[in-house]
């Protein structure tokens, strides 16, 4: 009886830890993707500005 209780508590604790780790990984990955999107957005904006300058200069 006591061994079953110990096994159940250990298994439950393990499942909770695994769930918390998975949630932490998801939050971290969303943060990284959001950070990369900022750089991509800045790159696209700079390209648009350069394209507009080229149009005004009559090159394109």
C-alpha positions, 0 to 999 in steps of 0.5 A: 500500500505504501509503495503504491502511494510513493509511486503515485506521488512520484509519477504525479510529480514527474508529470507536473514537472514535465508539463511545466518544462513544456510550458516554459519551452513554448513561452521561450520559443514564442519570445524568440519568434517575436524577437526575430519578427522585429528584426525582419520587420525592420529589414523590410521597412529599410528595403522599402525606404531604399526602394522609394529613394531609388524611385525618386532618384529615377534609377528604378 
